Amino acid sequence: MKKLYCAVFLVSFLFGTVGNCLAELTAEELLQVLIEKGIVTEDDIIKIRQGRIKEIEKEQAPPADEKEFAVKSVRKPMTSNFKGRVQARYTHIENGDLDKVIHQNAFDDSEFDGFSMRRVRLRWYGDVYDRWKYHVQLSVDGDHNEDRLDPATPDYELKKQDIGVKLQDAYFVYKAHPFINVRVGQFKSRFSPSYTTAGPKLPLCERPLVIDKLARKREIGISLESPRRGEWDGRTQGAKIHDAPFFYAVGLYNGNSFNRMRNDNENFMVSGMFLWRPSPHFILGTSYAYDQTGYDYETTVLGRAEEIDGYYAYPIAHHKVANNLQLWDFNCAFDWKPVHLQFEYITQDGNKSKRQYGYGIQAQVDLTDNFQLTARYDEFDPNVDVDNTLDSRWYTIGYNWFIHGQDIKWQLNYSFREEIHGKDVDNDILVTHFQVLF
């Protein structure tokens, strides 16, 4: 009887603590584990298969004075963790006619030339119960006063996302199966590997230009995806690599950016992301998004706004950017220490907007365990039918000094910014920031 009780205990323990792994065991495999552990014998297994359980009970009957006991299943306890990030930045940009060129974000504006707090993030995360996890993140970035941004400039809505006090993430994850996680709430949409790379571990001060302009970003919705066990590639120095052969994600989102607590139109965005690792050193990926946009504040490069009755609006027919936007992302990465390479291309087209595209090629070379050289080439065209100074080529070089890993890091980048068509504009930029994680 003790053996049967022990078997019950083992099964309860496996169900309570291993959970997902148990789902992969067949009945025969579980019996084999019990035999190997000495909990039951092969003779006991034969009797169990033949339905002769009572014979085992008689053989293993406990002494009359021995008390029976019950074993409760072990449950994962609730946990709560807190972490934070501070990035203090200095920016210098050549102040040419910046109204005629592409900005990456609010921190490219000449008004922000000098010192700023690029990113201050606070996050809480942990386990709720067994297969349930949660994650909440707040940001306090740059100048909290959005009035310092000019609503008449292109990408006004995109720039607003870079500054102020904001809720970045608020979601939970349910481990439905060893191969399926369900993510619900506000989080980074599963579209671009570069955008889903952890911010504190970026090899350059900013993500590729096309990611900031075209990639689908934080959204409110639901995603079914395979578990992720680390970073996609070696761009995040010192991080564990997601070494599974495949990753997939399928999501349904409101499609109107983050911190809009409801869907402000009747349309949705769907996306799919797939990554394949054919070898430990190489990864290939592609993503697709179908975004039905609604109103004139959609996060798209729209040009200069016009003031109408005291309000700024973009001159778009029927207040729609496009009824149907289709986006494709193609990416790959190569890692062979000390060299790490990444490439990502995104194109966007719609039946009422012009096609846009861009790509970024970046590299990191590890000179030592705590010092790394970085470089990137960015190209972006917000309208393939128009040749002007908004068509951009950027060349960025820099370094990362890992004073204490990613926890204390000093980054410096210098970007040579060229306009593909028209007269060159003085808009080269120096960016350096100091990062502390706690």
N, C-alpha and C positions, 0 to 999 in steps of 0.2 A: 504493500500500500504506500510505503514511503516513496517508492519509485514513481508511482502514479502521481502522488502529490508533487514530487519534484518536477515531473513532466508538466503538470499544470502550472507550476511556478515558472518554468522556463518559457512556456508558451505565453503566459501573461507578461513576462518580462520582455519578450521579443515584441509583442504587440504594443506594449507601452512605450518602449524606448527606441526601438529600431523602426517601427512603423512602416515606412516606405520600403525598406529593405525586405521585410517579411512578405510584402506583396509579390516579390520576385521568386519566392520559394514554392516549389510544388510540395504536395503531401509526401511524396516519396523522399524528397530532399530533406524535409523536416524530420522524418523518421530516421534517416541516416545520421543527421546531427545528433539526435537523442542517443543512438547507438554509440557513436564516437565519443560522446561525453560520459558514457557509462551509466546513463540514467535508466535505460532499458536494455535488454539483451535481444539477440536475434530470435531466440526462442519465444520471448514475449511478443515480438512483432508477428511471428507466425500465428500465435494464439489470438492476437488482436485481429488479424486478417480473417481468421476462421470464426470470429465471434465468440471465442472462449475467454471472455474478460473475467468471468467469475473465478476461473482457475487461478488467474494472476492475483485476484483479490484475496483468495484463500492463502496463497503462498506468501503474500506480502502483508498479511493482516498484522496490525500493530498490537503490541501487548495491551492487555485490558487496562492497565494503569496509565497508558500514554494518551495524552490529550490531543485531540485533533486541532488543527489550526487552519486559518484562511489567509490567503495571500492576495493583497490588492494589487491591481495593475499600477505600474509606475508611470506617472504623468510628468511631462516636461514642465518645470515650474515657470511662472511668469517672470520675465526679466525686463529691465529697463536700463538703457545705456544713453549717455550724453557725450557728444563730441562737438567740437567747434573748429572754425578756420578763420584766420585773419590774413588778408593780403593787402599790404600797404604799397602803393604804387607811385612812381614818378613818371610823367609823360611829357615829352617835348615833340611838337609837330611843327613843321615848316608852314607858316601861315600864308599860303598863296590864296587863290580864289577857290576856297573850299566848297562853295555852292555848286561847283560844276564837276565834282568828283565824288566817288563812292566813299562813304564812311563805313567802318566795320560796326561801330557801336557808339553809344553816347560818349565814351571816353576818347574818341577820336576828335571830338569837337574842340576847336581852338579855345573855347571858353573854359575847357577843363585842362588846359595846359598848366602843368604843375603837379602838386601832390594830391592824392585822392585815396580813399579806401575802396579799392576795386571790389573786393569780396569780403564780407563778414557773414559767416554762415553758422547757424546753430541747429543741431539736429538731435532728435530723440528716436531711438529705435530699439527693438527687442522682440522677444517671444511673448505671445499672449497665452496660448494654450495649445500644446501638442503641435499641430501643423500650421498654426496661425502666427504670422509676424506682422509688425507694423513699422511705419517709418514716417516721421514728420520733420520737415526742414523749413527754417525761416531764414530770410536774407535781409541784410541791411547794407546796401551797396551804394557807394558814391554819395551824391547829393540827394537828400530826401525830397527836395523841392523840384517837382517836375516842371514847374513854370519856367525854369531856366532853359528848357529846351524850346526851340522854335517850332511850333506846329506846322509851319509852312514848308519845312524841309522834308526831303524824301526820308522814308523809314522812320517817321516820327513815332509810330506805334512800336516799332522794334526797339528804338532807343529808350522808350519809357520802361521797357522790360529790364533794362540794365541798371536802373537806379531805384532807390527808395526801399521802404520796408515792405516785404512781400512774403506771402506763403509760397514756397517753392514746391514742396512735396507734401502730400498727405494721402497715404495709401496703405492698404494691407495686402498681404500675400497669403494665399491658401495653397498648401502643398497637396493637391488633389491626387497625385500619382507620382511615382518616381520620375516620370518623364513629362509631367504637366504641372506647372504652377499657374494659379489664377491671380492676377494682379488687378486690383480695383481701386480707383481714386484718382488723384492728380499726380502724374509722374511723367518722366521722360518717355515720349512715345517711341515705340520700337521701330525705328526707321534707319537711323544713321549710326554705325559703330563709333564714329568720331564723337558724335554728340553724347552717346551713352557712356563714353569713357569718363571715369571719375574725374571731376574738376580739379581736385588737389594734385592729381598725378599727370596733368597735361604737360607735354614736353616743351611747348611754347606758351607764351603768356596768354594767347587767345587761340581758339579753334580756327580751322581753315575758314577763309572768307565765305566760301559757298555754303558752309554749314550754317553760319549765322544768317545768311540771306534766304536760303531755300529749304533747308532741312526742316522737317516737322519736329516741333520741340515739345515742351511740356503741354499736356492736354489732360482733360478729364475724360475718363473712359474705362474700358476693361481690356485686358490683354491675356491671351492664353499663350504660354511660352514654356520652353524647356528650361530647367534649372540652369543657372549660370554660376560657375565656380571660379571666378577670377576675371581678369582683364582679357580683352580680345587678343592683344599682341604685346610685343616688347616695348612699345612706346612709353609705357608707364614703368619707369625704372624701379626695379626691386619688387615688383608686384607678381603675384601668382598668375600664371597664364591659364585661361579656360581651355583645357586640353581635350575636351570632348570632340569627337569627329564632326558633330553637327550642332547647330543651334537654330531654333525656329521661333517665330512669334507672329501671332495674328491678333490684331486689335481693332476695336470699334471705339471711336472717340467723338466728342461734340464737334471738334474741328475748328473751334473759334479761340484757340490759345488758352493759356492758363489764367486762373483767378477770375474767370467768368463763371459764376456759380450755377449758371443754367445755359442751355443751348439757346442762343438768341435767334435762331432760325430753324427751319424744319429739316435741315440737312445734317449729314454726318460725314465723318471721315473714316475710311477703312485703310488698314495698312498691313503689309506682310513683310517679314524680314527673315532671310535665310543665310546662314554662314556655314561653310564647309572647310574643314581642315584636312587636306589630303596628306600632309606630312607635319611633323613637329615644327617645321620652320616656315610653313607657308599656309595662308588662309585666303579663301575667296568668298565673296558675299554679294548679294543683291537684295534690294528692297523695292517695294512698290507701294504707292499711296494714291488713293482716289479721294479727292477733297472737294466737296461741293460747297463753294464759298457763298457768302451772302452779302455783306454790306461793305461800305467803303473803308472800314477800319481793319479789314483783313491784313495780316502781316505779309504784304507783298510790296515789292519796289514799285511805287506808283507815280513817282515824279513829284512835282511841286503842287502843294495844295492851294486852293483859292479861298479867299475870305468872302463868305456869303451871309448876309444878315448877322454879322458879328461872330459867325462860326466858320471854322476851317473845314473844307470838304474837298475831296479829290474829284476831278472832272471825269467821272466814269458814267457811262450810259446805264440808266436804270439802277444806279447805285450798286452795281455788281461788278466785281473784278472778273469773274468768270463763272459760268454755271457749273462747269466741270473742269477741275484741275487734275492732271495726271502727272505724277512724279516718279522718276526712276532713280535709283541709287546703285552704282556699281563700285565695288571696293575690293582691295586686296592688301595684304601685308606680308612682309618677309623679315624674318629674324634669324640672324646667325651672328652671335656675339663676336665682336662688339658693335655690329652694325644692325640697325633697325630701320626699315623702310615701310611707308604707308602711302596708299593712293586711294582717293575717293572722288567720284564724279557724280554730279546730280544734274538732271535736266527736268524742267517743269514746263508744261504746255497746257493751254486751255482754249475752249472754243470761243471765248471772248477776251483773251489776253494773248500777248505775244510770247513766243518761246524764250525761256531763259535757261542758261546753263552755267556751270562753273566746275572747277576741279582744283584739288590741292595735292601736291606731292611733297612729302616731308620725310626727313631723315634725322636719325640721332646716331652719334658715334660715341661710345663709352671710352674715354681716354684713361680714366681710373675708376675705382669703385664709387667715387663721390664727385666726379667731374665729367660733364658730358657736353659735346658740341651739338648744336641743332641747326637745321636749315629747312626752309619751305619755299615752294613756288606756288602762288595762287593765281588763278585766272577766273574772271567772272564777267559775264555779259548779261545785263538785265533785259535786253531786247535785241534779238538777233537781226531784226529788220532795220535797226537804226545804228549807225556808226557815230559815236561821240565819245566825250571824255569819261563817260560812266563805264565804258569798257576798260577793264583794269587788268594789269599784270603786276603782281607784287613779289618781290624777292626779299626773304627774311633770313637773317643769320643771327645766331646768339649762342648762349650757353646756359647750362644748369649747374649750379654748385650745391650739392646735397650735403649741407653742413651736418645735419643729423637725419639722413635719409630724406623722405618726403616731409617729415615733421617740421624740419627747419630747412628751408630752401631759398636760394637767391637765384632769380632768373633775369636775364637781360636779352632783349631782342631789338634789332634795328631793321626796319623795312624800307627798301627802295621801291617807291610806288610809281609805276609808269602808266600813262594813259595810252591805250592801244591806238586810238584815233584822235587827231587834233593836236593842239599844242600841249606840251608837258606842263604840269602844274607843280608848284613847290609844295608837296605834301608828304615828304618822307617823315618817318616817325621813329622816335626812340622810346622804348617802353622798358621799364625795369620794375620788378616788385619783389618784395620779401615776404615769404609765407611762413606762418607758424600754425601748426595744428595742435590742438589740445583736447 
